[in-house]
Amino acid sequence: MRALPLAFATLLLLTGCQSAYYATMEKVGIHKRDILSDRVEAAGEAQEEAQQQFKDALEHFRAVVKVDGGDLEDRYDDLSAQYDAAEQSAKNVTERINAVQDVAEALFDEWQDELDQYSSPTLRAASAKTLSDTKARYQRLIKAMRKAEAKMPPVLAKFHDQVLFLKHNLNARAIGSLKGELGSIEQQVGNLVREMQKAISESERFIQQLNSNG
């Protein structure tokens, strides 16, 4: 992924204004199209990290309910840390998707406005067709991303329930109670992982198509 200059990244943080950021980047030859490609790639990477983190959290939950012996407080601390990491991964995914959506909307608005600047009807029609195709591909992408994103909160809620229950019930009976939840959590995590993989694959296709023919 293109490494954006630190000074401009800092400018974004200081101003909080995406339009000013885009204008500044354009002055140094980095256009919204480039930023969109970078942000889609970053969102895909965030989803890959979240995908792995949720898998790890599931494995640790399995260990808590299936492994006999050991210090229950240590097992609680471990599961709690996994939950916190999964929650942060989910937040990162949402932030990355929001960033993709912001620059995509800015790019499409600019592109649409600039169609009126053509004097050649043929070139205008060709650009309008490319815009329409790119928008259609983007809609498939953002739909896949948001669908995967929507599956994270229910899984997090499930994990949070287990962590909270274990926190106040550090005994063998509590572990037995949690075993009944394992199948449900496994199913939810499996569904989440599959939807994330679809979104990751869609991201890769979008970047390839964007960079090859717009």
FIBABA-708187 format. One record per residue (C-alpha): residue in one letter; z, y, x. Coordinates in steps of 0.1 Angstrom, whole numbers. Layout:
BEGIN
('A' (Z Y X)),
...
This chain:
BEGIN
('M' (0 0 0)),
('R' (-8 35 13)),
('A' (22 51 28)),
('L' (25 86 13)),
('P' (37 113 36)),
('L' (75 118 35)),
('A' (72 155 31)),
('F' (52 151 -1)),
('A' (75 124 -14)),
('T' (104 148 -8)),
('L' (85 176 -26)),
('L' (84 153 -57)),
('L' (121 147 -56)),
('L' (129 184 -52)),
('T' (105 197 -79)),
('G' (106 168 -103)),
('C' (72 179 -114)),
('Q' (45 153 -114)),
('S' (16 177 -119)),
('A' (27 198 -89)),
('Y' (29 166 -69)),
('Y' (-6 155 -79)),
('A' (-20 189 -70)),
('T' (-3 188 -36)),
('M' (-16 153 -29)),
('E' (-51 162 -39)),
('K' (-51 191 -14)),
('V' (-47 165 14)),
('G' (-74 142 0)),
('I' (-52 118 -20)),
('H' (-64 118 -56)),
('K' (-49 105 -88)),
('R' (-71 74 -86)),
('D' (-56 66 -52)),
('I' (-20 72 -64)),
('L' (-27 50 -94)),
('S' (-38 21 -72)),
('D' (-7 25 -50)),
('R' (16 26 -80)),
('V' (1 -4 -96)),
('E' (5 -23 -64)),
('A' (42 -11 -61)),
('A' (48 -21 -97)),
('G' (34 -56 -89)),
('E' (57 -59 -59)),
('A' (87 -48 -80)),
('Q' (79 -75 -105)),
('E' (76 -101 -78)),
('E' (110 -91 -65)),
('A' (125 -92 -100)),
('Q' (109 -125 -107)),
('Q' (125 -140 -76)),
('Q' (159 -123 -83)),
('F' (160 -138 -119)),
('K' (152 -172 -105)),
('D' (180 -168 -79)),
('A' (204 -157 -106)),
('L' (195 -188 -127)),
('E' (201 -211 -97)),
('H' (235 -196 -90)),
('F' (244 -200 -127)),
('R' (234 -236 -125)),
('A' (256 -240 -95)),
('V' (286 -225 -114)),
('V' (283 -248 -143)),
('K' (272 -280 -125)),
('V' (291 -281 -92)),
('D' (326 -295 -95)),
('G' (353 -281 -73)),
('G' (354 -249 -53)),
('D' (372 -216 -59)),
('L' (364 -204 -94)),
('E' (370 -168 -84)),
('D' (344 -171 -56)),
('R' (319 -185 -80)),
('Y' (326 -157 -104)),
('D' (321 -131 -76)),
('D' (288 -148 -66)),
('L' (275 -149 -102)),
('S' (285 -113 -108)),
('A' (267 -102 -76)),
('Q' (236 -120 -88)),
('Y' (238 -103 -122)),
('D' (241 -69 -105)),
('A' (211 -76 -83)),
('A' (190 -87 -113)),
('E' (200 -56 -133)),
('Q' (189 -34 -104)),
('S' (156 -53 -101)),
('A' (150 -47 -138)),
('K' (156 -10 -134)),
('N' (132 -9 -104)),
('V' (105 -26 -125)),
('T' (109 -1 -153)),
('E' (107 29 -129)),
('R' (76 15 -113)),
('I' (59 9 -147)),
('N' (68 44 -159)),
('A' (53 58 -127)),
('V' (21 39 -133)),
('Q' (18 52 -168)),
('D' (24 88 -158)),
('V' (-4 89 -132)),
('A' (-28 69 -154)),
('E' (-24 93 -183)),
('A' (-29 123 -159)),
('L' (-60 107 -144)),
('F' (-76 99 -178)),
('D' (-69 134 -191)),
('E' (-85 149 -161)),
('W' (-114 126 -162)),
('Q' (-120 133 -199)),
('D' (-119 171 -193)),
('E' (-143 169 -164)),
('L' (-170 151 -185)),
('D' (-178 185 -200)),
('Q' (-187 199 -166)),
('Y' (-218 177 -162)),
('S' (-252 193 -166)),
('S' (-269 159 -165)),
('P' (-265 139 -198)),
('T' (-273 107 -179)),
('L' (-246 112 -154)),
('R' (-221 123 -180)),
('A' (-228 92 -201)),
('A' (-224 69 -171)),
('S' (-191 85 -162)),
('A' (-179 83 -198)),
('K' (-187 46 -198)),
('T' (-168 40 -166)),
('L' (-139 60 -180)),
('S' (-139 39 -212)),
('D' (-140 6 -192)),
('T' (-112 17 -169)),
('K' (-91 27 -198)),
('A' (-96 -7 -214)),
('R' (-86 -25 -182)),
('Y' (-56 -2 -179)),
('Q' (-45 -10 -215)),
('R' (-45 -47 -207)),
('L' (-25 -40 -176)),
('I' (2 -18 -192)),
('K' (5 -42 -222)),
('A' (11 -71 -198)),
('M' (36 -51 -178)),
('R' (56 -38 -208)),
('K' (56 -73 -224)),
('A' (72 -88 -192)),
('E' (96 -58 -190)),
('A' (107 -64 -226)),
('K' (119 -99 -217)),
('M' (143 -87 -191)),
('P' (171 -71 -212)),
('P' (177 -102 -233)),
('V' (181 -123 -202)),
('L' (203 -97 -186)),
('A' (225 -96 -217)),
('K' (228 -134 -216)),
('F' (238 -133 -179)),
('H' (263 -105 -186)),
('D' (280 -125 -213)),
('Q' (285 -154 -189)),
('V' (298 -132 -161)),
('L' (322 -114 -185)),
('F' (334 -147 -200)),
('L' (340 -162 -166)),
('K' (358 -131 -154)),
('H' (386 -136 -180)),
('N' (385 -174 -181)),
('L' (387 -187 -146)),
('N' (393 -223 -154)),
('A' (376 -256 -158)),
('R' (375 -253 -196)),
('A' (355 -220 -193)),
('I' (330 -238 -170)),
('G' (326 -264 -197)),
('S' (319 -238 -223)),
('L' (292 -221 -201)),
('K' (274 -254 -197)),
('G' (262 -252 -233)),
('E' (244 -219 -225)),
('L' (224 -233 -196)),
('G' (195 -246 -216)),
('S' (190 -213 -234)),
('I' (192 -193 -202)),
('E' (167 -216 -185)),
('Q' (142 -212 -213)),
('Q' (146 -174 -213)),
('V' (142 -171 -176)),
('G' (112 -194 -177)),
('N' (95 -173 -203)),
('L' (103 -141 -183)),
('V' (89 -156 -151)),
('R' (57 -166 -168)),
('E' (51 -132 -184)),
('M' (58 -115 -151)),
('Q' (33 -137 -134)),
('K' (7 -127 -160)),
('A' (15 -90 -153)),
('I' (13 -95 -116)),
('S' (-21 -112 -119)),
('E' (-33 -84 -142)),
('S' (-22 -58 -116)),
('E' (-42 -75 -89)),
('R' (-73 -76 -110)),
('F' (-69 -40 -120)),
('I' (-66 -28 -84)),
('Q' (-96 -49 -73)),
('Q' (-117 -35 -101)),
('L' (-105 1 -97)),
('N' (-113 0 -60)),
('S' (-146 -17 -64)),
('N' (-164 1 -92)),
('G' (-139 23 -110)),
